[in-house]
Amino acid sequence: MLFHIRMDVNLPSTMPQAQSNQLKADEKAMFQSLQASGAWRHIWRIAGHYANISVFDVADVEELHATLMALPLFAYMKIEIMPLCRHPSSAHDDDR
């Protein structure tokens, strides 16, 4: 299943820089692993925000939920999820 997800990150201003840097490094490592597996299909920054728009390709909503909750920055995110389905007019055969 494909999911369009907006993630807005809000780290506390009181968080020590070393902790913030470690969380970001851990998040990047997990992102790269999920991207390599095909689960995190696309990611785009939202200009002017500490936020992104991503497309996840996972088996079901339960897998999506578990994946998002495992993200190191999850506790500091506001997440909006929209399930997607293939549009019949799409010219791309790999849309699901």
Backbone as numpy.savetxt, mean C-alpha at the origin, in Angstrom:
# Nx Ny Nz CAx CAy CAz Cx Cy Cz
-7.71 -10.53 -6.52 -8.55 -9.35 -6.52 -7.66 -8.11 -6.52
-8.12 -7.12 -7.23 -7.41 -5.85 -7.26 -8.07 -4.85 -6.31
-7.23 -4.08 -5.62 -7.71 -3.06 -4.70 -6.93 -1.77 -4.94
-7.66 -0.67 -5.06 -7.09 0.68 -5.13 -7.05 1.18 -3.69
-5.86 1.57 -3.24 -5.70 1.95 -1.84 -4.99 3.29 -1.75
-5.56 4.17 -0.95 -4.88 5.42 -0.60 -4.38 5.27 0.82
-3.09 5.54 1.01 -2.48 5.48 2.34 -1.89 6.84 2.67
-2.40 7.46 3.71 -1.85 8.72 4.22 -1.12 8.41 5.52
0.15 8.79 5.58 0.98 8.50 6.74 1.08 9.76 7.60
0.94 9.57 8.91 1.04 10.68 9.84 1.88 10.23 11.04
3.20 10.40 10.92 4.08 10.06 12.03 4.03 11.19 13.07
4.01 10.82 14.35 3.98 11.86 15.39 5.22 12.75 15.32
5.03 14.03 15.50 6.17 14.95 15.47 7.12 14.69 16.63
6.67 14.02 17.66 7.50 13.71 18.82 8.30 12.41 18.66
8.06 11.70 17.56 8.78 10.44 17.34 10.26 10.72 17.10
11.14 10.02 17.80 12.57 10.22 17.56 12.94 9.90 16.11
13.86 10.68 15.55 14.26 10.52 14.14 14.75 9.10 13.85
15.50 8.52 14.77 16.03 7.17 14.56 14.89 6.16 14.43
13.85 6.30 15.24 12.69 5.40 15.16 11.95 5.60 13.85
11.77 6.85 13.46 11.11 7.17 12.20 11.88 6.58 11.03
13.20 6.76 11.02 14.03 6.22 9.95 13.95 4.70 9.88
13.94 4.04 11.04 13.87 2.58 11.06 12.52 2.09 10.54
11.44 2.73 10.95 10.11 2.37 10.44 10.05 2.51 8.92
10.58 3.60 8.41 10.58 3.83 6.96 11.42 2.79 6.23
12.55 2.43 6.78 13.40 1.40 6.16 12.71 0.05 6.19
12.06 -0.28 7.31 11.33 -1.55 7.41 10.16 -1.58 6.42
9.47 -0.45 6.30 8.34 -0.34 5.35 8.84 -0.54 3.92
9.94 0.09 3.58 10.48 -0.03 2.22 10.87 -1.48 1.92
11.50 -2.15 2.87 11.88 -3.55 2.67 10.66 -4.43 2.46
9.62 -4.21 3.26 8.39 -5.01 3.09 7.72 -4.68 1.76
7.68 -3.40 1.41 7.10 -2.99 0.13 7.81 -3.70 -1.03
9.15 -3.68 -1.00 9.90 -4.29 -2.10 9.65 -5.79 -2.19
9.50 -6.44 -1.06 9.18 -7.87 -1.06 7.78 -8.12 -1.64
6.81 -7.31 -1.22 5.45 -7.45 -1.74 5.38 -7.10 -3.22
6.18 -6.13 -3.64 6.20 -5.77 -5.06 6.80 -6.93 -5.87
7.88 -7.52 -5.38 8.51 -8.63 -6.08 7.58 -9.83 -6.20
6.72 -10.03 -5.19 5.78 -11.16 -5.22 4.57 -10.88 -6.11
4.37 -9.61 -6.49 3.22 -9.24 -7.32 2.02 -8.77 -6.51
2.09 -8.84 -5.19 0.95 -8.44 -4.35 0.75 -6.93 -4.35
1.86 -6.17 -4.36 1.78 -4.70 -4.40 2.16 -4.31 -5.81
1.14 -4.21 -6.66 1.35 -4.09 -8.09 1.86 -2.73 -8.55
1.32 -1.66 -7.96 1.69 -0.30 -8.36 1.70 0.60 -7.13
2.52 1.65 -7.20 2.52 2.69 -6.16 2.86 4.03 -6.81
2.13 5.05 -6.40 2.37 6.43 -6.86 2.31 7.35 -5.66
3.19 8.34 -5.63 3.13 9.38 -4.60 1.99 10.33 -4.94
1.45 10.94 -3.91 0.49 12.02 -4.09 1.26 13.31 -3.83
1.40 14.12 -4.84 2.21 15.34 -4.73 1.74 16.21 -3.58
2.70 16.64 -2.78 2.41 17.54 -1.67 1.91 16.88 -0.41
1.86 15.55 -0.37 1.37 14.82 0.80 2.32 13.68 1.13
2.34 13.26 2.38 3.04 12.03 2.75 2.01 10.93 2.58
1.75 10.58 1.32 0.68 9.65 0.99 0.97 8.99 -0.35
0.28 7.90 -0.60 0.42 7.22 -1.88 -0.90 6.62 -2.31
-0.99 6.35 -3.59 -2.05 5.55 -4.18 -1.38 4.27 -4.65
-1.93 3.15 -4.25 -1.36 1.86 -4.61 -2.43 0.94 -5.17
-1.98 -0.05 -5.93 -2.85 -1.12 -6.39 -2.28 -2.42 -5.86
-3.11 -3.13 -5.11 -2.74 -4.44 -4.58 -3.46 -5.51 -5.39
-2.79 -6.62 -5.59 -3.35 -7.79 -6.29 -3.18 -8.98 -5.37
-4.24 -9.28 -4.61 -4.20 -10.35 -3.61 -5.40 -11.27 -3.81
-5.37 -12.41 -3.15 -6.42 -13.42 -3.34 -7.79 -12.95 -2.89
-7.84 -12.25 -1.77 -9.14 -11.84 -1.22 -8.96 -10.73 -0.20
-10.06 -10.27 0.35 -10.02 -9.15 1.30 -9.30 -9.54 2.59
-9.38 -10.80 2.97 -8.68 -11.24 4.17 -7.16 -11.13 4.00
-6.66 -11.52 2.82 -5.23 -11.38 2.56 -4.83 -9.91 2.55
-5.65 -9.06 1.94 -5.37 -7.63 1.93 -5.28 -7.09 3.35
-6.26 -7.45 4.17 -6.31 -6.98 5.56 -5.04 -7.39 6.31
-4.67 -8.66 6.19 -3.47 -9.16 6.88 -2.22 -8.45 6.38
-2.14 -8.22 5.09 -0.98 -7.55 4.50 -0.86 -6.12 5.00
-1.97 -5.39 4.98 -1.93 -4.00 5.43 -1.60 -3.89 6.91
-2.17 -4.77 7.72 -1.91 -4.72 9.16 -0.46 -5.06 9.49
0.21 -5.79 8.61 1.61 -6.17 8.84 2.59 -5.06 8.45
2.11 -4.03 7.75 3.01 -2.95 7.34 3.56 -2.24 8.57
4.86 -1.99 8.60 5.46 -1.31 9.75 4.84 0.05 10.06
4.37 0.77 9.05 3.77 2.09 9.28 2.25 2.02 9.49
1.66 0.83 9.54 0.21 0.68 9.61 -0.41 1.53 10.74
0.20 1.52 11.90 -0.37 2.24 13.05 -0.43 3.76 12.82
0.29 4.24 11.82 0.36 5.67 11.56 -0.32 6.05 10.24
-1.13 5.14 9.72 -1.77 5.37 8.42 -3.28 5.55 8.54
-3.79 6.41 7.68 -5.22 6.44 7.38 -5.32 5.77 6.02
-6.15 4.73 5.92 -6.21 3.92 4.70 -7.63 3.95 4.15
-7.73 4.18 2.85 -9.01 4.10 2.13 -8.87 3.02 1.07
-9.83 2.10 1.03 -9.76 0.95 0.14 -10.96 0.94 -0.81
-10.67 0.71 -2.09 -11.72 0.54 -3.09 -11.45 -0.75 -3.87
-12.33 -1.75 -3.77 -12.15 -2.95 -4.59 -12.35 -2.61 -6.06
-11.59 -3.27 -6.92 -11.68 -3.01 -8.35 -12.06 -4.29 -9.09
-12.72 -4.14 -10.21 -12.97 -5.27 -11.10 -12.70 -4.81 -12.54
-12.45 -5.77 -13.37 -12.08 -5.49 -14.75 -13.21 -4.77 -15.48
-12.86 -3.74 -16.21 -13.84 -3.04 -17.04 -13.93 -3.76 -18.38
-15.12 -4.02 -18.87 -15.25 -4.77 -20.12 -14.63 -4.09 -21.34
-14.39 -2.80 -21.27 -13.79 -2.09 -22.40 -12.26 -2.04 -22.33
-11.67 -2.60 -21.27 -10.22 -2.55 -21.13 -9.53 -3.31 -22.24
-8.47 -2.72 -22.77 -7.69 -3.35 -23.82 -6.58 -4.23 -23.26
-6.43 -4.26 -21.93 -5.37 -5.03 -21.29 -5.89 -6.39 -20.83
-5.28 -7.43 -21.32 -5.72 -8.78 -20.97 -5.36 -9.19 -19.55
-4.39 -8.49 -18.93 -3.98 -8.88 -17.59 -4.78 -8.19 -16.48
-5.78 -7.40 -16.84 -6.68 -6.81 -15.83 -7.55 -7.92 -15.29
-7.71 -7.94 -13.97 -8.60 -8.93 -13.36 -9.60 -8.25 -12.48
